[in-house]
Amino acid sequence: MTNLNNKIALVTGGAQGIGAATARVLAAAGATVIVADLPSSKAAGADLAGEIGGQFVALDVTSEQDWSDAIASIVDRHGSLAVLVNSAGIAGDVVNGALDRMTLADWRRVMAVNLDGTFLGCRAALAVMKRTGRGSIINIASVGAYYPTLENVAYGASKGGVTQLTKTVAFYGSQDGLRIRCNSVHPGQIETPMLTSIYGQILQRFAPTGDPELEKFVTAKLREAIDRIPFGDGKPEDVAKLIAFLASDDAQYITGAEFTIDGGWRLVR
């Protein structure tokens, strides 16, 4: 049983999907969890925080000021931060996400949330964790970091950046006697609102006229691709349990590592 007793944990993107599942699993393991998400998600985030006995903080991960305010409030209330899970992320515009159609504005939007937000979170957490010399940062990347993402070029590039950033943070966190660990988790097809949105955008991209037969064909092709995954779609809780392990002292010798959790998708991709 993963033990996170007396650990203060911050989960970004915590109001839904993998973030929400992670907040629940960390709390069940004994952590005090701060659920962080956009102000527009305050109702869902606050409800979840109340459910798990945690706290909700409004946080736009692309804002330096928001990070400064959130970390300051956590330290003021709890005195420290032991775990950061950078789970906030967006898919971007899949309909116009190919290299020859993507706008610079959308490229920057995806990078701002997925990569800049992760960088700002790591930087903010490191400043606090250095006071105790210990901590665990878990960055949510994607299997998209390993493959060409033809219809979503910014997403794959951002997650590749998160993968490399994680290694730099891990090395930094090992200097001068520090034991601040940083690892990346790479989910595959996980049943989340983001995945539902991606499927909807794929339908819009390849069946834009709303033709029933064309939509049926595209849907069948999507299903065929999913059915090739040995274990099928995953659940957010599957990812959350891995994150909880990496957050715990059971993983004290693991840093700078990549953890694919995709039900065997990479075996057949």
C-alpha contacts under 8 A as a table, 3 or more apart, distances in Angstrom:
res1	aa1	res2	aa2	distance
1	M	29	A	7.71
2	T	29	A	5.91
2	T	244	A	6.94
2	T	245	F	6.19
2	T	248	S	6.67
2	T	250	D	7.63
3	N	29	A	5.33
3	N	30	G	6.43
3	N	248	S	6.42
3	N	249	D	7.84
4	L	7	K	5.62
4	L	26	L	7.04
4	L	29	A	5.28
4	L	30	G	4.86
4	L	31	A	4.98
4	L	247	A	7.69
4	L	248	S	5.88
5	N	29	A	6.85
5	N	30	G	4.28
5	N	31	A	5.30
6	N	30	G	6.91
6	N	31	A	6.01
6	N	32	T	7.11
7	K	30	G	7.54
7	K	31	A	4.96
7	K	32	T	6.22
7	K	81	L	7.38
7	K	82	A	5.64
7	K	83	V	7.18
8	I	31	A	5.89
8	I	32	T	4.95
8	I	33	V	6.12
8	I	34	I	7.70
8	I	78	H	7.37
8	I	80	S	6.88
8	I	81	L	5.12
8	I	82	A	5.30
8	I	83	V	6.29
9	A	26	L	7.85
9	A	31	A	6.49
9	A	32	T	6.09
9	A	33	V	4.84
9	A	34	I	6.09
9	A	81	L	6.28
9	A	82	A	5.98
9	A	83	V	4.41
9	A	84	L	5.76
9	A	85	V	7.66
10	L	33	V	5.87
10	L	34	I	4.73
10	L	35	V	6.27
10	L	36	A	7.02
10	L	81	L	7.60
10	L	83	V	6.20
10	L	84	L	4.90
10	L	85	V	6.20
11	V	14	G	5.46
11	V	19	G	6.34
11	V	22	T	7.54
11	V	23	A	6.51
11	V	33	V	7.27
11	V	34	I	6.28
11	V	35	V	5.37
11	V	36	A	5.87
11	V	84	L	6.08
11	V	85	V	4.76
11	V	86	N	6.34
11	V	87	S	6.62
12	T	19	G	6.59
12	T	35	V	6.51
12	T	36	A	4.68
12	T	37	D	5.83
12	T	59	L	7.77
12	T	61	V	7.74
12	T	85	V	6.34
12	T	86	N	5.41
12	T	87	S	5.19
12	T	88	A	5.14
13	G	16	Q	6.82
13	G	19	G	5.30
13	G	20	A	7.53
13	G	35	V	7.72
13	G	36	A	6.04
13	G	37	D	4.93
13	G	38	L	7.74
13	G	86	N	7.59
13	G	87	S	5.30
13	G	88	A	3.88
13	G	89	G	7.07
14	G	17	G	7.61
14	G	18	I	7.58
14	G	19	G	4.03
14	G	20	A	4.59
14	G	21	A	8.00
14	G	22	T	7.68
14	G	23	A	6.61
14	G	35	V	5.08
14	G	36	A	5.45
14	G	37	D	5.82
14	G	45	G	6.67
14	G	87	S	7.26
14	G	88	A	7.40
15	A	19	G	6.50
15	A	20	A	5.20
15	A	35	V	6.96
15	A	36	A	7.28
15	A	37	D	6.15
15	A	41	S	6.43
15	A	42	K	7.89
15	A	44	A	5.66
15	A	45	G	4.44
15	A	48	L	7.10
16	Q	19	G	5.81
16	Q	20	A	4.64
16	Q	21	A	7.46
16	Q	44	A	7.82
16	Q	45	G	7.93
16	Q	192	T	7.95
16	Q	193	P	7.71
17	G	20	A	5.50
17	G	21	A	6.41
17	G	191	E	7.87
17	G	192	T	4.93
17	G	193	P	6.34
17	G	194	M	7.72
17	G	236	P	6.21
18	I	21	A	5.13
18	I	22	T	5.97
18	I	87	S	7.14
18	I	192	T	7.11
18	I	236	P	4.74
18	I	237	E	7.17
18	I	239	V	6.91
18	I	240	A	6.58
19	G	22	T	5.07
19	G	23	A	6.21
19	G	87	S	5.61
19	G	88	A	7.33
19	G	240	A	7.87
20	A	23	A	5.11
20	A	24	R	6.42
20	A	35	V	7.95
20	A	48	L	7.56
21	A	24	R	5.23
21	A	25	V	6.26
21	A	236	P	5.81
21	A	237	E	5.45
21	A	240	A	5.86
22	T	25	V	5.12
22	T	26	L	5.97
22	T	236	P	7.81
22	T	237	E	7.01
22	T	239	V	7.68
22	T	240	A	4.37
22	T	241	K	7.33
22	T	243	I	7.13
22	T	244	A	7.35
23	A	26	L	5.31
23	A	27	A	6.12
23	A	33	V	6.29
23	A	34	I	7.91
23	A	35	V	6.82
23	A	52	I	7.93
24	R	27	A	5.20
24	R	28	A	6.11
24	R	52	I	6.45
25	V	28	A	5.03
25	V	29	A	6.28
25	V	237	E	7.60
25	V	240	A	6.34
25	V	241	K	6.62
25	V	244	A	6.87
26	L	29	A	5.10
26	L	30	G	6.59
26	L	31	A	5.54
26	L	32	T	7.88
26	L	33	V	7.07
26	L	240	A	8.00
26	L	244	A	5.82
27	A	30	G	5.13
27	A	31	A	4.76
27	A	32	T	6.08
27	A	33	V	6.10
27	A	52	I	6.14
27	A	53	G	7.88
27	A	54	G	7.90
28	A	31	A	7.26
28	A	52	I	7.84
29	A	244	A	7.87
32	T	53	G	7.49
32	T	54	G	5.87
33	V	49	A	7.62
33	V	52	I	7.83
33	V	53	G	7.80
33	V	54	G	4.97
33	V	55	Q	6.60
34	I	49	A	7.23
34	I	54	G	5.67
34	I	55	Q	4.75
34	I	56	F	5.67
34	I	57	V	6.93
35	V	45	G	6.29
35	V	46	A	7.78
35	V	48	L	7.76
35	V	49	A	6.21
35	V	54	G	7.21
35	V	55	Q	6.02
35	V	56	F	4.73
35	V	57	V	6.29
36	A	45	G	7.19
36	A	56	F	5.78
36	A	57	V	4.90
36	A	58	A	5.74
36	A	59	L	5.69
37	D	41	S	6.16
37	D	42	K	7.08
37	D	45	G	6.86
37	D	56	F	7.93
37	D	57	V	6.85
37	D	58	A	5.42
37	D	59	L	5.13
37	D	60	D	6.73
37	D	88	A	7.69
38	L	41	S	5.37
38	L	42	K	6.80
38	L	58	A	5.40
38	L	59	L	5.21
38	L	60	D	5.35
39	P	42	K	5.06
39	P	58	A	5.10
39	P	59	L	6.95
39	P	60	D	7.83
40	S	43	A	7.74
41	S	44	A	5.60
41	S	45	G	5.95
42	K	45	G	5.00
42	K	46	A	5.68
42	K	56	F	7.54
42	K	58	A	6.87
43	A	46	A	5.29
43	A	47	D	6.12
44	A	47	D	5.17
44	A	48	L	6.23
45	G	48	L	5.16
45	G	49	A	6.11
45	G	56	F	6.03
46	A	49	A	4.96
46	A	50	G	6.10
46	A	55	Q	7.12
46	A	56	F	5.26
47	D	50	G	5.13
47	D	51	E	6.18
48	L	51	E	4.94
48	L	52	I	6.34
49	A	52	I	5.37
49	A	53	G	5.82
49	A	54	G	4.50
49	A	55	Q	5.04
49	A	56	F	5.76
50	G	53	G	5.10
50	G	54	G	6.07
50	G	55	Q	7.11
51	E	54	G	7.66
57	V	70	A	6.62
58	A	66	D	7.84
58	A	70	A	7.67
59	L	63	S	7.89
59	L	66	D	5.56
59	L	67	W	6.83
59	L	70	A	6.95
60	D	63	S	5.62
60	D	66	D	6.19
60	D	67	W	7.76
61	V	64	E	7.65
61	V	66	D	7.14
61	V	67	W	6.80
61	V	88	A	7.43
61	V	113	V	6.43
61	V	116	D	7.90
61	V	117	G	4.62
61	V	118	T	7.56
61	V	120	L	7.30
61	V	121	G	7.32
62	T	112	A	5.86
62	T	113	V	5.72
62	T	116	D	6.30
62	T	117	G	4.88
62	T	120	L	7.49
63	S	66	D	5.19
63	S	67	W	6.42
63	S	117	G	7.79
64	E	67	W	5.18
64	E	68	S	6.22
64	E	120	L	6.82
65	Q	68	S	5.01
65	Q	69	D	6.10
66	D	69	D	5.12
66	D	70	A	5.98
67	W	70	A	5.12
67	W	71	I	6.05
67	W	120	L	7.25
67	W	121	G	7.00
67	W	124	A	6.84
68	S	71	I	5.43
68	S	72	A	6.05
68	S	124	A	7.14
69	D	72	A	5.14
69	D	73	S	6.15
70	A	73	S	5.23
70	A	74	I	6.28
71	I	74	I	5.09
71	I	75	V	6.15
71	I	124	A	7.11
71	I	125	A	7.55
72	A	75	V	5.24
72	A	76	D	5.96
73	S	76	D	5.02
73	S	77	R	6.07
74	I	77	R	5.21
74	I	78	H	5.66
74	I	79	G	7.04
74	I	80	S	7.17
74	I	81	L	7.42
75	V	78	H	5.20
75	V	79	G	4.29
75	V	80	S	5.09
75	V	81	L	7.00
76	D	79	G	5.75
78	H	81	L	7.75
80	S	128	V	6.77
80	S	129	M	7.36
81	L	84	L	7.64
81	L	125	A	7.29
81	L	128	V	6.58
81	L	129	M	6.32
81	L	135	G	7.53
82	A	129	M	6.63
82	A	134	R	7.09
82	A	135	G	4.67
82	A	136	S	6.32
83	V	135	G	5.85
83	V	136	S	4.92
83	V	137	I	5.79
83	V	138	I	7.87
83	V	247	A	6.20
84	L	121	G	7.83
84	L	122	C	7.91
84	L	125	A	6.92
84	L	136	S	6.49
84	L	137	I	4.77
84	L	138	I	6.25
85	V	137	I	5.95
85	V	138	I	4.80
85	V	139	N	5.98
85	V	140	I	7.53
85	V	243	I	7.98
86	N	118	T	5.90
86	N	121	G	6.89
86	N	137	I	7.65
86	N	138	I	6.24
86	N	139	N	4.85
86	N	140	I	6.02
87	S	139	N	6.64
87	S	140	I	5.35
88	A	113	V	7.22
88	A	114	N	6.98
88	A	117	G	7.80
89	G	110	V	7.96
89	G	113	V	5.85
89	G	114	N	4.98
90	I	110	V	6.38
90	I	113	V	6.84
90	I	114	N	6.71
90	I	155	Y	7.86
90	I	194	M	7.31
91	A	94	V	7.36
91	A	110	V	7.11
91	A	152	N	7.74
91	A	155	Y	5.96
91	A	194	M	6.81
91	A	198	I	7.21
92	G	97	G	7.29
92	G	106	D	6.84
92	G	107	W	7.94
92	G	109	R	7.63
92	G	110	V	5.74
92	G	152	N	7.31
92	G	154	A	7.48
92	G	155	Y	6.79
93	D	96	N	5.59
93	D	97	G	5.20
93	D	102	M	7.91
93	D	106	D	7.08
93	D	152	N	7.15
93	D	201	Q	7.85
94	V	97	G	4.56
94	V	98	A	7.48
94	V	151	E	5.86
94	V	152	N	5.39
94	V	198	I	6.74
94	V	201	Q	5.85
94	V	202	I	6.73
94	V	205	R	7.58
95	V	98	A	7.95
95	V	151	E	7.43
95	V	201	Q	5.65
95	V	202	I	6.55
95	V	204	Q	6.69
95	V	205	R	4.83
96	N	101	R	5.29
96	N	102	M	5.42
96	N	151	E	7.45
96	N	152	N	7.95
96	N	205	R	7.83
97	G	101	R	6.19
97	G	102	M	4.80
97	G	150	L	7.82
97	G	151	E	5.09
97	G	152	N	4.43
97	G	153	V	6.09
97	G	154	A	7.31
98	A	101	R	5.37
98	A	102	M	5.69
98	A	150	L	5.59
98	A	151	E	4.33
98	A	152	N	5.55
98	A	153	V	5.84
99	L	102	M	5.64
99	L	150	L	7.20
99	L	151	E	7.61
99	L	152	N	7.89
99	L	153	V	6.12
102	M	106	D	6.77
102	M	107	W	6.90
103	T	106	D	5.37
103	T	107	W	6.30
104	L	107	W	4.98
104	L	108	R	6.10
105	A	108	R	5.20
105	A	109	R	6.17
106	D	109	R	4.87
106	D	110	V	6.25
107	W	110	V	5.44
107	W	111	M	6.23
107	W	154	A	5.47
108	R	111	M	5.03
108	R	112	A	5.82
109	R	112	A	5.10
109	R	113	V	6.48
110	V	113	V	5.49
110	V	114	N	5.93
110	V	115	L	7.82
110	V	154	A	6.32
110	V	155	Y	6.53
110	V	158	S	7.21
111	M	114	N	5.29
111	M	115	L	5.10
111	M	116	D	6.21
111	M	154	A	6.98
111	M	155	Y	7.73
111	M	158	S	5.60
112	A	115	L	5.90
112	A	116	D	4.70
112	A	117	G	6.14
113	V	116	D	5.89
113	V	117	G	4.93
113	V	118	T	7.55
114	N	117	G	5.72
114	N	118	T	6.23
114	N	155	Y	7.93
114	N	158	S	5.99
114	N	159	K	7.08
114	N	162	V	7.66
115	L	118	T	5.14
115	L	119	F	6.18
115	L	158	S	5.53
115	L	159	K	7.17
115	L	161	G	6.49
115	L	162	V	5.88
116	D	119	F	5.04
116	D	120	L	6.11
117	G	120	L	5.18
117	G	121	G	6.13
118	T	121	G	5.07
118	T	122	C	6.15
118	T	139	N	7.12
118	T	162	V	7.13
119	F	122	C	5.19
119	F	123	R	6.12
119	F	165	L	7.47
120	L	123	R	5.15
120	L	124	A	6.07
121	G	124	A	5.19
121	G	125	A	6.01
122	C	125	A	5.22
122	C	126	L	5.95
122	C	137	I	7.22
122	C	169	V	7.30
123	R	126	L	5.30
123	R	127	A	6.53
124	A	127	A	5.50
124	A	128	V	6.99
125	A	128	V	5.34
125	A	129	M	6.05
126	L	129	M	4.99
126	L	130	K	5.88
126	L	173	G	7.65
126	L	180	I	7.81
127	A	130	K	5.62
127	A	131	R	7.36
128	V	131	R	5.69
128	V	132	T	7.73
129	M	132	T	5.58
129	M	133	G	5.88
129	M	134	R	5.82
129	M	135	G	5.75
129	M	180	I	7.13
130	K	133	G	4.57
130	K	134	R	6.75
130	K	178	L	7.11
130	K	180	I	7.72
133	G	177	G	7.58
133	G	178	L	4.83
133	G	179	R	5.82
133	G	180	I	6.59
134	R	178	L	6.33
134	R	179	R	4.73
134	R	180	I	4.69
134	R	181	R	7.68
135	G	179	R	6.74
135	G	180	I	4.53
135	G	181	R	6.12
136	S	180	I	5.71
136	S	181	R	4.72
136	S	182	C	5.81
136	S	246	L	7.36
136	S	247	A	5.50
136	S	248	S	7.89
137	I	180	I	7.61
137	I	181	R	6.09
137	I	182	C	4.58
137	I	183	N	6.55
137	I	247	A	7.34
138	I	182	C	5.73
138	I	183	N	5.16
138	I	184	S	5.71
138	I	185	V	7.07
138	I	243	I	6.92
138	I	246	L	7.31
138	I	247	A	7.36
139	N	162	V	7.16
139	N	166	T	6.96
139	N	182	C	7.49
139	N	183	N	6.31
139	N	184	S	4.72
139	N	185	V	6.26
140	I	162	V	7.82
140	I	184	S	5.77
140	I	185	V	5.01
140	I	186	H	6.29
140	I	187	P	7.75
141	A	144	G	7.91
141	A	145	A	7.03
141	A	159	K	4.96
141	A	160	G	7.43
141	A	162	V	6.01
141	A	163	T	6.35
141	A	184	S	6.07
141	A	185	V	5.65
141	A	186	H	4.87
141	A	187	P	7.18
142	S	145	A	5.63
142	S	156	G	7.83
142	S	159	K	6.04
142	S	185	V	6.96
142	S	186	H	3.90
142	S	187	P	5.02
142	S	188	G	6.49
142	S	260	T	7.85
143	V	146	Y	5.59
143	V	147	Y	7.15
143	V	186	H	5.16
143	V	187	P	5.94
143	V	188	G	5.58
143	V	260	T	6.87
143	V	262	D	7.64
143	V	266	R	7.98
144	G	147	Y	5.42
144	G	148	P	7.25
144	G	149	T	6.55
144	G	155	Y	7.45
144	G	156	G	4.88
144	G	159	K	6.76
144	G	160	G	7.67
144	G	188	G	7.94
145	A	156	G	5.14
145	A	157	A	6.74
145	A	158	S	7.82
145	A	159	K	5.08
145	A	160	G	4.35
145	A	163	T	7.34
146	Y	156	G	7.90
146	Y	160	G	7.33
147	Y	156	G	7.52
148	P	153	V	7.61
148	P	156	G	7.10
149	T	152	N	5.21
149	T	153	V	5.21
149	T	155	Y	7.50
149	T	156	G	5.63
150	L	153	V	5.76
152	N	155	Y	5.63
152	N	156	G	6.79
153	V	156	G	5.61
153	V	157	A	6.25
154	A	157	A	5.09
154	A	158	S	5.94
155	Y	158	S	5.18
155	Y	159	K	6.27
156	G	159	K	5.22
156	G	160	G	6.14
157	A	160	G	5.05
157	A	161	G	6.27
158	S	161	G	5.02
158	S	162	V	6.33
159	K	162	V	4.86
159	K	163	T	6.23
160	G	163	T	5.09
160	G	164	Q	6.52
161	G	164	Q	5.27
161	G	165	L	6.00
162	V	165	L	5.00
162	V	166	T	6.01
162	V	184	S	7.77
163	T	166	T	5.32
163	T	167	K	6.91
163	T	184	S	6.28
163	T	258	E	7.58
164	Q	167	K	5.38
164	Q	168	T	6.68
165	L	168	T	5.16
165	L	169	V	6.18
166	T	169	V	5.13
166	T	170	A	6.05
166	T	182	C	6.02
166	T	183	N	6.05
166	T	184	S	6.29
166	T	256	G	6.32
167	K	170	A	4.97
167	K	171	F	6.20
167	K	182	C	7.25
167	K	183	N	7.42
167	K	256	G	4.68
167	K	257	A	7.42
168	T	171	F	5.19
168	T	172	Y	6.16
168	T	256	G	7.85
169	V	172	Y	5.04
169	V	173	G	6.01
169	V	182	C	6.33
169	V	256	G	7.88
170	A	173	G	5.05
170	A	174	S	6.47
170	A	180	I	7.09
170	A	181	R	5.55
170	A	182	C	4.69
170	A	183	N	7.18
170	A	255	T	5.91
170	A	256	G	5.03
171	F	174	S	5.26
171	F	175	Q	6.87
171	F	256	G	7.18
172	Y	175	Q	5.57
173	G	178	L	5.81
173	G	179	R	6.18
173	G	180	I	4.56
173	G	181	R	6.19
173	G	182	C	7.64
174	S	177	G	6.44
174	S	178	L	5.01
174	S	179	R	5.50
174	S	180	I	6.24
174	S	181	R	7.39
175	Q	178	L	5.59
181	R	252	Q	7.71
181	R	254	I	7.05
181	R	255	T	4.93
181	R	256	G	7.27
182	C	255	T	5.27
182	C	256	G	5.64
182	C	257	A	7.73
183	N	246	L	7.68
183	N	254	I	7.68
183	N	255	T	5.52
183	N	256	G	5.02
183	N	257	A	5.09
183	N	258	E	6.16
183	N	259	F	7.81
184	S	256	G	7.48
184	S	257	A	6.38
184	S	258	E	4.96
184	S	259	F	6.24
185	V	243	I	7.55
185	V	258	E	5.98
185	V	259	F	4.78
185	V	260	T	6.09
185	V	261	I	7.29
186	H	258	E	7.11
186	H	259	F	5.79
186	H	260	T	4.56
186	H	261	I	5.93
186	H	262	D	7.65
187	P	190	I	6.84
187	P	239	V	7.00
187	P	260	T	6.04
187	P	261	I	4.86
187	P	262	D	5.47
188	G	234	G	7.66
188	G	260	T	7.68
188	G	261	I	6.25
188	G	262	D	4.15
188	G	263	G	7.45
188	G	265	W	7.01
189	Q	195	L	7.32
189	Q	226	I	7.97
189	Q	232	G	7.88
189	Q	233	D	5.27
189	Q	234	G	6.10
189	Q	262	D	6.41
190	I	195	L	6.90
190	I	233	D	5.58
190	I	234	G	4.49
190	I	235	K	5.43
190	I	236	P	6.19
190	I	262	D	7.91
191	E	195	L	6.21
191	E	196	T	7.43
191	E	233	D	6.48
191	E	234	G	6.12
191	E	235	K	5.48
191	E	236	P	6.57
192	T	195	L	5.28
192	T	196	T	6.48
192	T	235	K	7.80
192	T	236	P	6.91
193	P	196	T	5.04
193	P	197	S	6.16
194	M	197	S	5.04
194	M	198	I	6.20
195	L	198	I	4.99
195	L	199	Y	6.25
196	T	199	Y	5.22
196	T	200	G	6.28
197	S	200	G	5.08
197	S	201	Q	6.19
198	I	201	Q	5.07
198	I	202	I	6.14
199	Y	202	I	5.07
199	Y	203	L	6.34
200	G	203	L	5.20
200	G	204	Q	6.34
201	Q	204	Q	4.89
201	Q	205	R	6.00
202	I	205	R	4.92
202	I	206	F	6.17
203	L	206	F	5.43
203	L	207	A	5.35
203	L	208	P	7.14
203	L	215	E	6.56
203	L	218	V	6.58
203	L	219	T	7.32
204	Q	207	A	5.31
204	Q	208	P	4.73
204	Q	210	G	7.92
205	R	208	P	5.77
206	F	218	V	7.04
207	A	210	G	5.94
207	A	211	D	6.79
207	A	214	L	5.81
207	A	215	E	5.60
207	A	218	V	7.20
208	P	211	D	7.82
210	G	214	L	7.56
210	G	215	E	6.74
211	D	214	L	5.30
211	D	215	E	6.11
212	P	215	E	5.10
212	P	216	K	6.05
213	E	216	K	4.99
213	E	217	F	6.20
214	L	217	F	5.03
214	L	218	V	6.23
215	E	218	V	5.17
215	E	219	T	5.97
216	K	219	T	5.12
216	K	220	A	6.08
217	F	220	A	5.12
217	F	221	K	6.32
218	V	221	K	5.07
218	V	222	L	6.28
219	T	222	L	5.05
219	T	223	R	6.17
220	A	223	R	5.01
220	A	224	E	6.04
221	K	224	E	4.96
221	K	225	A	6.30
222	L	225	A	5.21
222	L	226	I	6.33
223	R	226	I	5.06
223	R	227	D	6.00
224	E	227	D	5.12
224	E	228	R	6.52
225	A	228	R	5.40
225	A	229	I	7.30
226	I	229	I	5.58
226	I	232	G	6.21
226	I	233	D	7.04
227	D	230	P	7.43
227	D	232	G	6.08
228	R	232	G	7.43
228	R	265	W	7.69
228	R	268	V	7.12
229	I	232	G	4.92
229	I	233	D	7.52
229	I	263	G	6.55
229	I	264	G	6.15
229	I	265	W	4.87
229	I	268	V	7.00
230	P	263	G	6.12
230	P	264	G	5.54
230	P	265	W	6.70
231	F	234	G	7.64
231	F	263	G	4.71
231	F	264	G	6.56
232	G	263	G	6.45
233	D	263	G	7.31
234	G	238	D	6.64
234	G	262	D	7.12
234	G	263	G	6.84
235	K	238	D	5.37
235	K	239	V	7.20
236	P	239	V	5.40
236	P	240	A	6.22
237	E	240	A	4.76
237	E	241	K	6.13
238	D	241	K	5.56
238	D	242	L	6.88
239	V	242	L	5.33
239	V	243	I	6.36
239	V	261	I	6.88
240	A	243	I	5.00
240	A	244	A	6.16
241	K	244	A	5.06
241	K	245	F	6.38
242	L	245	F	5.18
242	L	246	L	6.40
243	I	246	L	5.12
243	I	247	A	6.14
244	A	247	A	4.99
244	A	248	S	6.28
245	F	248	S	5.21
245	F	249	D	8.00
245	F	250	D	6.73
245	F	251	A	6.44
246	L	249	D	7.82
246	L	250	D	7.51
246	L	251	A	5.31
246	L	254	I	7.72
247	A	251	A	7.14
248	S	251	A	5.86
248	S	252	Q	7.30
249	D	252	Q	4.91
251	A	254	I	5.40
252	Q	255	T	7.99
254	I	257	A	6.80
261	I	264	G	7.78
262	D	265	W	5.39
262	D	266	R	7.23
264	G	267	L	5.36
264	G	268	V	7.29
265	W	268	V	5.62
265	W	269	R	5.82
266	R	269	R	5.04
